[in-house]
Amino acid sequence: MITKVIKISRKGQITLPREIREKLGTEVVKIVAEGDTVRIEPVKDLAGSLKEYASQYIPLKEAREKVWREVVGERNRVRD
């Protein structure tokens, strides 16, 4: 078990220590609050949690790349 004490910023943000991020094995996490306990759980597969919103399966890496292309394209259109 790894136990760390970390500070919550004024904006409500925390930074997870590297060893905890590595133990999670993913960049996507789920926060679960039960009573006075809060857990951070890894989300290894988004397909199950997002399937009601998707019309077809797209790997996470491909979806991220598509979003970034659209964001960059939108920024370029706004500047023109």
C-alpha positions as CSV (number, residue, x, y, z in Angstrom):
1,M,0.0,0.0,0.0
2,I,1.2,3.5,-0.9
3,T,0.1,6.4,1.4
4,K,0.9,10.0,0.5
5,V,-0.3,13.3,1.9
6,I,-0.9,15.9,-0.8
7,K,-2.3,19.5,-0.7
8,I,-5.4,20.6,-2.5
9,S,-4.9,23.8,-4.4
10,R,-7.2,26.9,-4.1
11,K,-8.7,25.7,-7.5
12,G,-9.5,22.3,-6.0
13,Q,-6.7,20.5,-7.9
14,I,-4.3,17.9,-6.7
15,T,-1.1,16.4,-8.2
16,L,-0.8,12.7,-8.0
17,P,2.7,11.5,-7.2
18,R,4.5,9.7,-10.0
19,E,4.5,6.3,-8.2
20,I,0.8,6.5,-7.7
21,R,0.2,7.5,-11.4
22,E,2.4,4.6,-12.5
23,K,0.5,2.2,-10.2
24,L,-2.8,3.3,-11.7
25,G,-1.4,2.5,-15.2
26,T,-3.7,5.0,-17.0
27,E,-4.3,8.7,-17.5
28,V,-8.0,8.4,-17.0
29,V,-9.4,7.9,-13.4
30,K,-12.7,7.7,-11.7
31,I,-13.3,9.5,-8.4
32,V,-15.6,7.6,-6.0
33,A,-16.8,9.3,-2.8
34,E,-18.6,7.1,-0.2
35,G,-19.3,8.7,3.2
36,D,-16.0,10.3,4.4
37,T,-13.9,8.2,2.1
38,V,-12.7,9.1,-1.4
39,R,-11.1,6.6,-3.8
40,I,-9.3,7.2,-7.1
41,E,-9.8,4.2,-9.4
42,P,-8.1,3.5,-12.8
43,V,-10.3,3.5,-15.9
44,K,-8.6,1.1,-18.3
45,D,-11.3,0.9,-20.9
46,L,-13.5,3.9,-21.8
47,A,-15.5,1.9,-24.3
48,G,-17.9,0.5,-21.6
49,S,-18.5,3.8,-19.8
50,L,-19.0,5.8,-23.0
51,K,-20.7,3.2,-25.3
52,E,-24.2,4.9,-25.0
53,Y,-22.7,8.0,-26.6
54,A,-20.8,6.4,-29.4
55,S,-22.2,5.3,-32.7
56,Q,-19.1,3.2,-33.5
57,Y,-16.0,2.1,-31.7
58,I,-12.9,4.3,-32.0
59,P,-9.7,3.6,-30.1
60,L,-9.0,6.2,-27.4
61,K,-5.7,7.3,-29.1
62,E,-7.5,7.9,-32.4
63,A,-10.3,9.8,-30.7
64,R,-7.8,12.1,-28.9
65,E,-5.9,12.8,-32.2
66,K,-9.2,13.6,-34.0
67,V,-10.2,16.1,-31.2
68,W,-6.8,17.8,-31.3
69,R,-7.0,18.1,-35.1
70,E,-10.4,19.7,-34.8
71,V,-9.3,22.1,-32.0
72,V,-6.2,23.2,-33.9
73,G,-8.3,23.6,-37.0
74,E,-10.9,25.7,-35.1
75,R,-8.2,27.9,-33.7
76,N,-6.7,28.5,-37.1
77,R,-10.2,29.4,-38.6
78,V,-10.8,31.9,-35.7
79,R,-7.5,33.6,-36.4
80,D,-8.1,34.0,-40.2
